[in-house]
C-alpha cells in the first residue's frame, strides 16, 4: 500500500465514525482518499448522513495527524490491515460492522483463517484456568489459531496454552496497539507477536475504556469459527462475546462447571438457552465439521530427548523451575511445596497446574504432587 493510501486510512479511522458509517463511505467513494476529496453535498446525500457526520470528517481532515500515527506504527513494528487486503479475516469481513481497518503487531498467515475463540472470566478458578490452557493447547496443536482478548485469567491461560504447544494465537485489544492492557501481560503480548498477532480497531494512543471491551468482543467472535466459553459469572464480558457469536451465526460451546459455583452461573445460563456442551476438542471439531491440519498432539507428549536418550525438560518459567527443584518422586502436599519454594499459594497452584499440563508433574488425592515417573 502506498504511503498516501496508508495516511488516508489512518485519517479515516480518526474520524470517530462507526465502522458501518466508514464502510458506507468506502462503498460510495471507493477509497479513503476519495472520501476526503468528496464534496460536502456528495457526503450529505448518503443515506443517514448528517451535518454531524460531515463535521467529523472535515475535523479529521483538518486536525488528524496521520503522519505521526504512521511514524509511530512503523517504529513499533506494526502495520495496517484494511478490509480490502486478502489477509483480512474472511469471516470477519462478512459482518456489516466489521472494522474497515485493523492495527496489527505480528503476522497473519493463511492458516489463521481457521480460528476458534477461547474466552472467560478475569477471575477464574484453578479448574477454569487449567481447562482453558488445555483446550487452547489442543486446538493449537491441531492447527487452529486461538483467539482471545489478552485479559487476565482465562484469556491469559488460553494464549499461553496455544503458545506453549508451539501454535499461534491472536489477541484482540480494547485499546490502542501501543497501550498494552493489562500491563502484567506485556511479556505475553511480546510472545504473541512472535507467534501470532495483536489486533485492534482503536487508533494509537487509545486508552482502555469500559465500553471498548464489549465492542472488541464482536471482533473476537466475528473472526472465529466458534467460541468456547470456559468460565463466566453472570456479569462476565464473556457472555457478551457469546451474544455476539449467536447474532453472527457462530457456534457457542460451553464448558459445564460445578452447579454451586457462582463463577459458572453464566455457563449454565447459556446451556439452558441452547448453547452446545463442550466435551472435548475432538468432539467440538467433529460437530463443526472441520478437520485438523495435523495429528493432534498434546503439549505434554512433545518430549525432546538429550543425546543420551533421557527426556529433556520443556522450558520452565522461574516459578515453575523453583517448584520443580522442590518436587521429588515422593508425593508432597501443596502446603509443603508453598513452604519449601517460598512462593505464594496462588503462584504455586498456578505453576503446578501448568507443570501438570506439560506432563512432568502428577497430582493425586489430597492436593499432593510429585514428578511424573518418566522424569524421576
C-alpha positions as CSV (number, residue, x, y, z in Angstrom):
1,X,0.0,0.0,0.0
2,X,1.3,3.4,-0.9
3,X,2.2,5.8,2.0
4,X,-0.5,8.2,0.8
5,X,-3.1,5.4,1.0
6,X,-2.0,4.4,4.5
7,X,-2.2,8.0,5.6
8,X,-5.8,8.3,4.3
9,X,-6.8,5.1,6.1
10,X,-5.3,6.4,9.3
11,X,-7.2,9.7,8.9
12,X,-10.5,7.9,8.2
13,X,-10.0,5.8,11.4
14,X,-9.5,9.1,13.3
15,X,-12.9,10.5,12.3
16,X,-14.6,8.6,15.1
17,X,-17.4,7.4,12.8
18,X,-18.8,3.9,13.4
19,X,-17.5,1.0,11.3
20,X,-20.8,1.0,9.5
21,X,-20.5,4.6,8.5
22,X,-16.9,4.3,7.4
23,X,-17.8,1.3,5.2
24,X,-20.7,3.3,3.8
25,X,-18.2,6.0,2.8
26,X,-15.9,3.4,1.2
27,X,-18.7,1.8,-0.8
28,X,-19.8,5.2,-2.0
29,X,-16.4,6.7,-2.9
30,X,-14.1,3.7,-3.4
31,X,-11.2,4.7,-1.1
32,X,-10.4,6.8,1.9
33,X,-8.5,9.2,-0.3
34,X,-11.7,9.8,-2.3
35,X,-13.7,10.3,0.8
36,X,-11.7,13.3,1.8
37,X,-11.8,14.8,-1.7
38,X,-15.6,14.3,-2.0
39,X,-17.8,17.4,-1.8
40,X,-20.0,18.2,1.3
41,X,-23.1,17.7,-0.8
42,X,-22.0,14.3,-2.1
43,X,-21.4,13.1,1.5
44,X,-24.7,14.5,2.8
45,X,-26.6,12.7,0.0
46,X,-25.6,9.4,1.6
47,X,-28.4,7.7,3.5
48,X,-28.4,8.6,7.1
49,X,-25.5,11.1,6.9
50,X,-26.0,14.4,8.8
51,X,-24.1,17.6,9.4
52,X,-22.6,15.9,12.4
53,X,-21.1,13.1,10.4
54,X,-19.8,15.6,7.9
55,X,-18.2,17.7,10.6
56,X,-16.3,14.7,12.0
57,X,-14.9,14.0,8.5
58,X,-13.8,17.6,8.0
59,X,-12.4,17.8,11.5
60,X,-10.2,14.7,10.9
61,X,-9.2,16.1,7.5
62,X,-8.1,19.3,9.3
63,X,-6.7,18.1,12.7
64,X,-5.8,14.4,12.4
65,X,-2.0,13.8,12.2
66,X,-1.8,10.5,10.3
67,X,1.9,11.1,9.6
68,X,2.6,10.9,13.3
69,X,0.5,7.7,13.6
70,X,2.3,6.2,10.7
71,X,5.7,7.0,12.1
72,X,4.8,5.6,15.5
73,X,3.2,2.5,13.9
74,X,6.3,1.7,11.8
75,X,8.6,2.5,14.8
76,X,6.9,-0.2,16.9
77,X,6.9,-2.7,14.1
78,X,3.1,-2.5,13.5
79,X,1.2,-2.3,10.3
80,X,-2.3,-1.5,9.0
81,X,-4.6,-4.3,7.7
82,X,-7.5,-3.0,5.6
83,X,-10.7,-4.7,4.7
84,X,-9.6,-4.8,1.0
85,X,-6.5,-6.8,2.0
86,X,-6.6,-10.6,1.2
87,X,-5.2,-11.2,4.7
88,X,-8.2,-9.6,6.4
89,X,-10.0,-12.4,8.4
90,X,-12.6,-13.7,5.9
91,X,-15.3,-14.5,8.5
92,X,-15.0,-11.0,10.0
93,X,-15.2,-9.3,6.6
94,X,-18.7,-10.6,6.0
95,X,-20.1,-8.8,9.0
96,X,-21.8,-5.4,8.4
97,X,-20.0,-3.8,11.4
98,X,-16.5,-5.2,10.6
99,X,-13.9,-2.6,11.2
100,X,-12.6,-1.2,7.8
101,X,-9.0,-1.4,9.1
102,X,-7.1,-3.1,11.9
103,X,-3.9,-2.1,13.5
104,X,-1.7,-5.2,13.7
105,X,1.5,-6.1,15.5
106,X,2.8,-9.6,14.4
107,X,1.9,-11.7,11.4
108,X,-1.2,-13.1,9.8
109,X,-0.8,-16.3,7.9
110,X,-3.0,-18.3,5.6
111,X,-3.7,-21.0,8.3
112,X,-5.0,-18.2,10.5
113,X,-8.3,-18.4,8.7
114,X,-9.0,-21.4,11.0
115,X,-9.6,-19.6,14.3
116,X,-11.5,-20.5,17.4
117,X,-12.1,-18.2,20.3
118,X,-11.5,-19.2,23.9
119,X,-12.8,-16.7,26.5
120,X,-13.9,-16.4,30.1
121,X,-13.7,-14.5,33.3
122,X,-10.7,-12.5,34.6
123,X,-11.0,-14.2,38.0
124,X,-11.2,-17.9,37.2
125,X,-11.0,-20.9,39.4
126,X,-8.0,-23.2,39.2
127,X,-10.1,-25.6,37.2
128,X,-11.2,-22.9,34.7
129,X,-7.6,-21.8,34.2
130,X,-6.4,-25.3,33.7
131,X,-9.2,-26.2,31.2
132,X,-8.6,-23.0,29.2
133,X,-4.9,-23.8,28.9
134,X,-5.6,-27.4,27.9
135,X,-8.3,-26.6,25.3
136,X,-6.2,-23.9,23.7
137,X,-3.1,-26.1,23.7
138,X,-5.0,-28.9,21.9
139,X,-6.6,-26.5,19.4
140,X,-3.2,-25.0,18.5
141,X,-1.7,-28.5,18.2
142,X,-4.5,-29.4,15.8
143,X,-3.6,-26.5,13.5
144,X,-6.1,-23.8,14.8
145,X,-5.3,-20.3,15.8
146,X,-6.7,-19.4,19.2
147,X,-8.3,-16.0,19.6
148,X,-8.8,-14.3,22.9
149,X,-8.7,-10.8,24.5
150,X,-5.3,-10.7,26.4
151,X,-7.2,-10.1,29.7
152,X,-6.1,-11.6,33.0
153,X,-7.5,-15.1,33.9
154,X,-9.0,-17.3,31.2
155,X,-7.7,-15.2,28.2
156,X,-4.2,-15.3,29.6
157,X,-4.4,-19.1,30.1
158,X,-5.7,-19.6,26.6
159,X,-2.9,-17.5,24.9
160,X,-0.3,-19.4,26.9
161,X,-1.7,-22.8,26.1
162,X,-1.6,-22.0,22.4
163,X,2.0,-20.6,22.6
164,X,3.3,-23.4,24.8
165,X,2.1,-26.0,22.4
166,X,4.0,-24.3,19.6
167,X,0.9,-22.9,18.0
168,X,-0.5,-19.5,17.1
169,X,-2.8,-17.1,18.8
170,X,-4.4,-13.7,18.2
171,X,-5.2,-11.2,21.0
172,X,-7.9,-8.6,20.1
173,X,-7.3,-5.4,22.2
174,X,-9.8,-3.0,23.6
175,X,-7.3,-0.1,23.4
176,X,-4.6,1.2,21.1
177,X,-1.8,-1.1,19.8
178,X,0.7,0.9,21.7
179,X,-1.2,0.6,25.0
180,X,-0.8,-2.9,26.4
181,X,-3.6,-3.7,28.9
182,X,-3.2,-5.1,31.4
183,X,0.4,-4.2,32.0
184,X,1.0,-7.5,33.6
185,X,0.6,-9.1,30.2
186,X,3.3,-7.1,28.5
187,X,5.7,-10.1,28.1
188,X,2.8,-12.3,26.9
189,X,1.9,-9.7,24.3
190,X,5.5,-9.8,23.1
191,X,5.3,-13.6,22.8
192,X,2.0,-13.3,20.9
193,X,3.6,-11.0,18.3
194,X,6.3,-13.7,17.7
195,X,3.7,-16.4,17.0
196,X,0.5,-14.6,16.0
197,X,-0.7,-11.1,16.3
198,X,-2.1,-8.3,18.4
199,X,-5.1,-6.7,16.6
200,X,-7.2,-3.6,17.4
201,X,-9.6,-1.3,15.6
202,X,-8.8,1.6,18.0
203,X,-6.3,4.3,17.0
204,X,-2.9,4.5,18.5
205,X,-2.8,6.0,22.0
206,X,-6.4,5.0,22.8
207,X,-6.7,4.1,26.5
208,X,-8.8,1.2,27.6
209,X,-12.4,2.3,28.4
210,X,-15.2,0.1,29.7
211,X,-17.3,0.4,26.5
212,X,-14.3,-0.6,24.4
213,X,-14.4,-4.3,25.5
214,X,-17.9,-5.2,24.5
215,X,-17.1,-3.6,21.1
216,X,-13.9,-5.5,20.7
217,X,-15.7,-8.8,21.7
218,X,-17.6,-8.7,18.4
219,X,-14.3,-9.0,16.6
220,X,-13.2,-12.0,18.7
221,X,-16.4,-13.9,17.9
222,X,-16.7,-12.5,14.4
223,X,-13.3,-13.8,13.2
224,X,-13.8,-17.2,14.7
225,X,-15.4,-20.4,13.6
226,X,-16.8,-21.0,17.1
227,X,-16.5,-19.6,20.6
228,X,-15.7,-21.6,23.7
229,X,-16.9,-20.2,27.0
230,X,-14.7,-21.6,29.7
231,X,-15.9,-20.0,32.9
232,X,-18.3,-17.0,33.2
233,X,-20.3,-15.5,36.1
234,X,-23.5,-13.7,35.2
235,X,-21.8,-10.3,34.8
236,X,-18.9,-11.6,32.7
237,X,-17.9,-10.0,29.4
238,X,-17.6,-13.5,28.0
239,X,-21.4,-13.6,27.9
240,X,-21.3,-10.5,25.7
241,X,-19.0,-12.4,23.4
242,X,-21.4,-15.3,23.4
243,X,-24.3,-13.0,22.5
244,X,-22.3,-11.5,19.6
245,X,-21.5,-15.0,18.4
246,X,-25.1,-16.0,18.4
247,X,-26.0,-12.9,16.5
248,X,-23.2,-13.5,14.0
249,X,-24.2,-17.1,13.4
250,X,-21.3,-18.6,15.2
251,X,-21.5,-21.8,17.3
252,X,-21.1,-21.3,21.1
253,X,-19.6,-24.2,23.1
254,X,-19.8,-24.0,26.9
255,X,-17.8,-25.9,29.5
256,X,-20.1,-27.1,32.2
257,X,-19.0,-26.4,35.8
258,X,-20.0,-27.1,39.4
259,X,-23.6,-26.2,39.9
260,X,-22.9,-24.4,43.2
261,X,-20.1,-22.2,41.9
262,X,-21.1,-18.6,41.0
263,X,-18.3,-18.2,38.5
264,X,-20.1,-20.8,36.3
265,X,-23.6,-19.4,36.5
266,X,-23.2,-17.7,33.2
267,X,-22.1,-21.0,31.6
268,X,-25.2,-22.7,32.9
269,X,-27.5,-19.9,31.7
270,X,-26.0,-20.3,28.2
271,X,-26.6,-24.0,28.3
272,X,-30.2,-23.5,29.3
273,X,-30.6,-21.2,26.4
274,X,-29.4,-23.8,23.9
275,X,-25.6,-23.4,23.7
276,X,-23.7,-26.6,22.9
277,X,-22.0,-28.5,25.7
278,X,-18.2,-28.7,25.3
279,X,-17.0,-32.2,26.0
280,X,-13.6,-32.3,24.1
281,X,-11.7,-30.6,21.3
282,X,-12.2,-33.7,19.1
283,X,-16.0,-33.7,19.7
284,X,-16.2,-30.0,19.0
285,X,-14.3,-30.1,15.7
286,X,-16.5,-33.1,14.7
287,X,-19.6,-31.1,15.4
288,X,-18.2,-28.1,13.4
289,X,-17.4,-30.5,10.5
290,X,-13.8,-29.3,10.3
291,X,-10.6,-31.4,10.2
292,X,-7.3,-30.9,11.9
293,X,-4.2,-29.8,9.8
294,X,-2.0,-32.2,11.7
295,X,-2.3,-35.0,14.2
296,X,-3.5,-33.5,17.5
297,X,-0.7,-34.0,19.9
298,X,-1.0,-32.6,23.5
299,X,1.8,-30.4,24.5
300,X,3.0,-32.8,27.2
301,X,3.6,-35.5,24.6
302,X,6.0,-33.3,22.7
303,X,9.0,-34.5,24.6
304,X,12.6,-33.9,23.4
305,X,15.4,-36.1,24.5
306,X,19.0,-35.4,25.3
307,X,21.9,-37.0,23.4
308,X,21.9,-39.8,26.0
309,X,18.2,-40.6,25.3
310,X,17.0,-39.0,28.6
311,X,13.9,-36.8,28.4
312,X,14.6,-33.1,28.2
313,X,12.6,-30.7,30.3
314,X,10.4,-28.2,28.4
315,X,11.0,-24.6,29.0
316,X,10.0,-23.6,32.5
317,X,9.2,-20.2,34.0
318,X,11.1,-19.1,37.1
319,X,8.2,-20.2,39.5
320,X,7.9,-23.5,37.6
321,X,11.6,-24.1,37.8
322,X,11.7,-23.3,41.6
323,X,8.8,-25.7,42.2
324,X,10.4,-28.4,40.0
325,X,13.5,-28.2,42.2
326,X,11.4,-28.8,45.3
327,X,9.5,-31.8,43.9
328,X,10.8,-35.4,44.0
329,X,9.5,-38.9,43.3
330,X,7.6,-38.8,46.6
331,X,4.2,-37.2,47.0
332,X,4.2,-33.7,48.6
333,X,1.3,-31.7,49.8
334,X,0.7,-28.3,48.1
335,X,1.2,-26.6,51.5
336,X,4.7,-28.2,51.8
337,X,5.5,-27.0,48.3
338,X,4.5,-23.5,49.2
339,X,6.6,-23.5,52.3
340,X,9.7,-25.0,50.6
341,X,9.5,-22.9,47.5
342,X,8.8,-19.7,49.4
343,X,6.3,-18.7,46.7
344,X,2.7,-17.6,47.4
345,X,-0.1,-20.1,47.4
346,X,-1.5,-18.6,44.2
347,X,1.9,-18.8,42.4
348,X,2.4,-22.4,43.5
349,X,-1.1,-23.6,42.4
350,X,-0.9,-21.8,39.1
351,X,2.6,-23.2,38.4
352,X,1.6,-26.7,39.4
353,X,-1.3,-26.6,37.0
354,X,1.0,-25.7,34.2
355,X,3.6,-28.3,35.1
356,X,0.8,-30.9,35.2
357,X,-0.4,-29.9,31.8
358,X,3.1,-30.1,30.5
359,X,3.1,-33.7,31.7
360,X,6.1,-33.5,34.0
361,X,4.1,-33.4,37.3
362,X,1.4,-35.7,38.6
363,X,-1.4,-34.9,41.1
364,X,-3.2,-37.3,43.4
365,X,-5.9,-37.1,46.1
366,X,-5.4,-34.7,48.9
367,X,-3.8,-32.0,46.7
368,X,-0.4,-33.8,46.6
369,X,2.1,-33.7,43.8
370,X,5.2,-35.4,42.6
371,X,7.4,-35.6,39.5
372,X,6.0,-37.8,36.8
373,X,7.7,-41.3,36.6
374,X,9.4,-40.6,33.3
375,X,11.1,-37.5,34.8
376,X,12.1,-39.1,38.1
